[in-house]
Amino acid sequence: MKDGLPDSGKFIINKEIPDDDHFMTSIETPIRSDAFEIDDEIKVELIEKKFREIMEILGLDLTDDSLKDTPKRVAKMYVKETFRGLNPKNKPSVTLFENKYKFNQMLVEKNIQVYSYCEHHFVPIIGKAHVAYFSAGKVVGLSKINRMVQYYSKRPQVQERLTVQIANEMKEMLQTEDVAVLIEADHLCVASRGVQDVSSSTVTSSYHGKFLDSNVRDEFLRYVYDGK
């Protein structure tokens, strides 16, 4: 490890990335191997101190009643809420059930809330995920699909990676290749800074197995968009 970064060739470090480029280095979230050696409570304490320094550098008066507890609030939010998906211990447990009804058609869970954070500027990505699959003999409770989307959302992300991570998890979880994931989201790094475009949105997809067939894919898209 050098300068706090992994030595593995899996990650490409480019120090000349333009500020506004949408850049992804790996399908895997770039987490250091020692990321979970520090207890969460200690992480909260450390982040609180660092964020206090940031606020002081910005010139804010931390003796003000409205600001004095902000560093601790932000630290707790980062570790226990906003980025809790970084820690594998927070991954939802999943129980599979036999497909006793022999349901062999497409199952679609649409409009799953996505609330993530752009890893380039640490501002929100807000949108919806649409997930579909064909059972290969196993089914999962619908709420588990929502929870898995939330788990991968609760970390610094780029939308492309988030889409692929959810699709890969669905394939592994359900033991099937027949999976589709579509995400539509607004990026506050686009809306609130830089170009400040509040009207644009980003759509990403990941299709596998039967969903590579255009007829099956079109059926999925009709379920997602018809009646909206």
C-alpha positions as CSV (number, residue, x, y, z in Angstrom):
1,M,0.0,0.0,0.0
2,K,1.3,3.4,-0.9
3,D,-0.1,6.8,0.1
4,G,-3.1,5.1,1.6
5,L,-4.0,3.5,-1.8
6,P,-4.0,-0.2,-2.7
7,D,-1.1,-1.5,-4.7
8,S,-3.4,-3.8,-6.7
9,G,-3.6,-3.2,-10.4
10,K,-7.4,-3.4,-10.1
11,F,-7.5,0.3,-9.5
12,I,-6.4,2.9,-12.0
13,I,-5.2,6.1,-10.4
14,N,-5.2,9.1,-12.7
15,K,-4.2,12.4,-11.1
16,E,-5.1,14.4,-14.2
17,I,-8.8,13.6,-14.3
18,P,-10.7,16.8,-15.2
19,D,-13.0,18.0,-12.4
20,D,-16.2,17.3,-14.2
21,D,-15.4,14.0,-15.9
22,H,-17.7,11.1,-15.0
23,F,-15.1,8.5,-14.2
24,M,-15.2,5.0,-12.9
25,T,-12.2,2.9,-12.2
26,S,-13.7,-0.5,-11.2
27,I,-17.0,-2.4,-10.9
28,E,-15.9,-3.0,-7.3
29,T,-16.2,-0.1,-4.8
30,P,-12.5,1.0,-4.2
31,I,-12.3,0.1,-0.5
32,R,-8.9,-0.3,1.2
33,S,-8.2,-3.8,2.7
34,D,-7.9,-2.3,6.2
35,A,-11.2,-0.3,5.9
36,F,-12.9,-2.1,8.8
37,E,-10.1,-2.5,11.3
38,I,-11.3,0.7,13.0
39,D,-14.5,0.4,15.1
40,D,-17.5,2.5,13.9
41,E,-17.6,4.5,17.1
42,I,-13.9,5.4,16.6
43,K,-14.6,6.4,13.0
44,V,-17.3,8.7,14.2
45,E,-14.9,10.4,16.7
46,L,-12.2,10.8,14.0
47,I,-14.6,12.1,11.3
48,E,-16.1,14.5,13.9
49,K,-12.6,16.0,14.5
50,K,-11.8,16.3,10.8
51,F,-15.1,17.8,9.9
52,R,-14.8,20.3,12.7
53,E,-11.5,21.4,11.2
54,I,-13.1,21.8,7.8
55,M,-15.8,24.0,9.2
56,E,-13.2,26.1,11.1
57,I,-11.2,26.5,7.9
58,L,-14.3,27.7,6.2
59,G,-14.6,30.4,8.9
60,L,-17.7,29.2,10.6
61,D,-18.2,29.9,14.3
62,L,-18.6,26.6,16.0
63,T,-19.6,28.2,19.3
64,D,-22.9,29.1,17.7
65,D,-25.8,26.9,19.1
66,S,-26.8,26.0,15.6
67,L,-23.3,24.8,14.5
68,K,-21.6,23.4,17.6
69,D,-23.0,19.9,17.2
70,T,-22.8,19.8,13.4
71,P,-19.4,17.9,13.2
72,K,-20.8,15.1,15.4
73,R,-24.1,14.9,13.5
74,V,-22.2,14.7,10.1
75,A,-19.8,12.0,11.4
76,K,-22.7,9.9,12.7
77,M,-24.6,10.4,9.5
78,Y,-21.6,9.3,7.3
79,V,-20.8,6.2,9.3
80,K,-24.3,4.9,10.4
81,E,-26.5,6.2,7.5
82,T,-25.1,7.7,4.4
83,F,-22.2,5.3,3.8
84,R,-23.3,2.3,5.9
85,G,-23.3,0.2,2.7
86,L,-19.5,0.3,2.7
87,N,-19.4,-2.2,5.6
88,P,-20.2,-5.8,4.6
89,K,-21.7,-6.5,8.0
90,N,-24.6,-4.2,7.0
91,K,-25.4,-6.3,3.9
92,P,-29.0,-7.6,4.2
93,S,-29.4,-11.3,4.9
94,V,-31.4,-13.1,2.2
95,T,-33.6,-16.2,2.4
96,L,-34.6,-17.9,-0.8
97,F,-37.8,-19.8,-1.3
98,E,-38.7,-22.6,-3.7
99,N,-40.8,-21.3,-6.6
100,K,-43.7,-23.6,-5.6
101,Y,-46.2,-21.9,-7.9
102,K,-43.9,-22.5,-10.9
103,F,-44.2,-18.9,-11.9
104,N,-42.0,-18.6,-15.0
105,Q,-42.9,-15.1,-16.2
106,M,-41.0,-11.9,-15.5
107,L,-41.2,-10.4,-12.1
108,V,-40.6,-6.6,-11.9
109,E,-40.0,-4.5,-8.8
110,K,-40.2,-0.9,-10.0
111,N,-39.7,2.6,-8.6
112,I,-37.3,1.5,-5.8
113,Q,-36.0,4.6,-4.1
114,V,-32.3,5.3,-4.8
115,Y,-30.5,7.8,-2.6
116,S,-26.8,7.6,-3.0
117,Y,-23.8,10.0,-3.0
118,C,-21.6,10.9,-6.0
119,E,-18.1,9.8,-5.1
120,H,-16.5,12.7,-7.0
121,H,-18.1,15.5,-5.0
122,F,-20.0,13.7,-2.2
123,V,-23.4,15.2,-3.1
124,P,-26.6,13.2,-3.6
125,I,-27.7,11.0,-6.4
126,I,-31.5,10.7,-6.2
127,G,-33.6,8.5,-8.3
128,K,-35.4,5.2,-8.8
129,A,-34.3,1.6,-9.6
130,H,-36.3,-0.9,-11.6
131,V,-35.3,-4.5,-11.1
132,A,-36.6,-7.6,-12.9
133,Y,-35.8,-11.3,-13.1
134,F,-37.0,-14.7,-14.2
135,S,-36.9,-17.4,-11.5
136,A,-34.6,-20.3,-12.1
137,G,-36.3,-22.2,-9.3
138,K,-35.8,-19.8,-6.4
139,V,-37.6,-16.6,-5.4
140,V,-36.9,-14.0,-2.8
141,G,-39.1,-11.7,-0.7
142,L,-39.8,-8.4,-2.6
143,S,-38.5,-6.3,0.3
144,K,-35.1,-7.9,0.0
145,I,-34.7,-6.5,-3.5
146,N,-35.4,-3.0,-2.1
147,R,-33.0,-3.6,0.7
148,M,-30.2,-4.8,-1.6
149,V,-30.7,-1.7,-3.8
150,Q,-30.4,0.5,-0.6
151,Y,-27.3,-1.4,0.6
152,Y,-25.3,-0.7,-2.6
153,S,-26.7,2.9,-2.8
154,K,-25.4,3.7,0.7
155,R,-21.8,4.3,-0.3
156,P,-19.9,6.8,-2.5
157,Q,-21.0,5.8,-6.0
158,V,-21.1,6.4,-9.7
159,Q,-24.4,5.4,-11.3
160,E,-22.9,2.9,-13.7
161,R,-21.2,1.0,-11.0
162,L,-24.3,1.0,-8.8
163,T,-26.3,-0.5,-11.7
164,V,-23.9,-3.3,-12.3
165,Q,-23.4,-4.1,-8.6
166,I,-27.1,-4.5,-8.1
167,A,-27.4,-6.7,-11.2
168,N,-24.5,-8.9,-10.1
169,E,-25.9,-9.3,-6.6
170,M,-29.3,-10.2,-8.0
171,K,-27.7,-12.9,-10.3
172,E,-25.7,-14.4,-7.4
173,M,-28.6,-14.1,-4.9
174,L,-31.2,-15.8,-7.2
175,Q,-28.8,-18.1,-9.0
176,T,-29.9,-17.0,-12.4
177,E,-28.5,-15.0,-15.3
178,D,-32.0,-13.7,-16.2
179,V,-31.8,-10.3,-14.5
180,A,-32.3,-6.7,-15.6
181,V,-31.6,-3.4,-13.7
182,L,-32.5,0.1,-14.8
183,I,-31.7,3.2,-12.8
184,E,-33.0,6.7,-13.5
185,A,-31.4,9.4,-11.3
186,D,-30.7,13.1,-10.9
187,H,-27.2,14.1,-9.9
188,L,-26.8,17.1,-7.6
189,C,-23.2,17.4,-8.7
190,V,-24.7,18.4,-12.1
191,A,-27.7,20.4,-10.7
192,S,-26.1,22.2,-7.8
193,R,-22.7,23.0,-9.0
194,G,-20.6,23.1,-12.2
195,V,-23.0,23.3,-15.2
196,Q,-26.0,23.7,-12.8
197,D,-28.4,21.9,-15.1
198,V,-31.5,21.0,-13.0
199,S,-33.5,19.5,-16.0
200,S,-31.2,16.6,-17.0
201,S,-31.3,13.0,-15.6
202,T,-29.1,9.9,-16.1
203,V,-30.3,6.5,-17.2
204,T,-28.2,3.3,-16.8
205,S,-29.1,-0.3,-17.4
206,S,-27.6,-3.8,-17.0
207,Y,-29.3,-6.6,-19.0
208,H,-28.4,-10.3,-18.7
209,G,-29.7,-13.7,-19.8
210,K,-33.2,-13.5,-21.3
211,F,-33.1,-9.7,-21.2
212,L,-30.6,-9.6,-24.0
213,D,-33.5,-10.6,-26.2
214,S,-35.0,-7.4,-27.5
215,N,-38.6,-8.6,-27.1
216,V,-38.1,-9.5,-23.5
217,R,-36.3,-6.2,-22.8
218,D,-39.1,-4.3,-24.5
219,E,-41.6,-6.0,-22.2
220,F,-39.6,-5.0,-19.2
221,L,-39.4,-1.4,-20.4
222,R,-43.2,-1.3,-21.0
223,Y,-43.8,-2.4,-17.4
224,V,-41.4,0.3,-16.2
225,Y,-42.7,3.2,-18.3
226,D,-46.3,2.5,-19.2
227,G,-48.7,4.1,-16.8
228,K,-46.2,6.5,-15.3
